[in-house]
Amino acid sequence: MNDARDRLAQGDVGQAIALFNKVKSYRPESPEQVLMQLTARCQIADILIKNGKTKEAFSELVEALKVSPGFAGAHELLSHLAQWEPDLVVECWRRLVPILDPASRVKIIHRINAVLTTMGALEYNPITADILGLGRIILDSFTAATEHIRLHSDKMGNLVGKTDIWSHMASRVHGDFFETVARNDPTAIMEYLNALPTKSIGVGIQRYAGHEMLDARDPLRLPRLQEFLEQVLHLGEYLGVLPVDNTEIGQKDKWKDRDFDEIVASIEEKLGFPLIFPKVFTRQFGLKVRNGVVDNRATQAIYTASRICALLDQAGIPRSEAKVLEIGGGMGTLAYYTTKMGVGEYHIVDLPYINTAQHYLLGTLLGMDQISTFAYPREDAKVSVMPFFKILEKPDRYFHLVVNEDSMTEINKEIVDVYIEQICRISSRYFLSVNHESQAELVYQSGRSLHRHHRMIEATQGKMTQLYRFIHWMRPGYLEELFAVR
């Protein structure tokens, strides 16, 4: 196989095909040899496709799947075909699916559907005069916040002037955002944020680079979609819509005989609202279902919002009277779903330039009359979206719960210490952390380590009481930890 790949890399297509044919002529005697044969046929099919021999390529893949007709073979084939143009993948799988054994068929069809129907699935309405008003609010709030930091950074202590992953992102990754803001054009900023999943600012607040994932040939696209699918299923398990597998007795994927759209419908019935993310972006990467696209950040936010509401309910705090503050709000997705579940007052503190994404999403979905911003504060607003330093001005014991998801274990430890101190001051009940603790060293192009990840259990030691710590239902490698403020 390696010799064949080397020949192909050198441009010797004829010799490469001869060597691949030699591999597929062997009688496989182990799973490894079966996989090798399947891979050889995939390589030949690639060569045939590039030479316009589509029919011959499909025949080669049909024979490949006959060698390994179960889920393992189909999964390997699907991973390979994710590099092809969508129309070719559709036609190919129409021929391949009937070969699969019945137990694997439904499961692989779910994954095929996810791969084939992700690009351009959502379209946003053209920009209107009303939305241009939102663009002005976004620009004014960003400008006012950055100017305030310039004038008063001496009063912000360790919240400013520290180097971490976000200072790196701002200076090295998110440059196109700052170029757009510099134009001071409301239309330009609205067009930029409308296309957020395809912009560099999506890196960090969406986890994946949307502009890359929307490319059908990106090798990471299929693994991401498979991850999204598993998260939806785990959300169903958490909600009780799906039974939890017991692998100790051999149970696995009990959902596989159910239609995926039916599973989504059951989750939506349990939640009381659609699982699909509202249409706020021109293009959105995610799982295509019957009524739209399921975005992974949306499903994660729904889970966390349901956990917040469960904690408030258990504490006897009416949701309509509850006050929640989020440190680092991403795109504002958690704020959207938490208020949708009935929480009366929700506050976000974050970097001013990330605030712009939150202003856009929440202003579009809830209406700007429901959003309080730094330049245009509103006391009657349901959601307050403010720059990070405003946490220093929040009243003592004002919030029932403070939440942080996906950030505090990755930012500078001195900044975290300030946030922990402030949480102890402003929260009357809980601090909910949804983070990882990988302890990974972050080294960038300069070769200089910016910081080392840290653990919330250590950051809160002696300051809060840990009430629980367990593995996240939906995200392998993540923890959900609840602390009581003393």
PyMOL commands that set and color helices and strands:
alter all, ss='L'
color gray80, all
select helices_A, chain A and resi 2-9+13-25+31-50+54-67+71-81+86-99+102-116+129-155+157-159+165-173+175-182+186-194+196-198+202-205+210-213+221-239+247-249+260-271+296-314+319-321+333-340+352-366+368-370+388-393+413-426+456-459
alter helices_A, ss='H'
color red, helices_A
select strands_A, chain A and resi 287-289+292-294+323-327+345-350+371-372+383-387+399-405+427-435+441-443+449-452+464-471+479-485
alter strands_A, ss='S'
color yellow, strands_A
deselect
rebuild
show_as cartoon
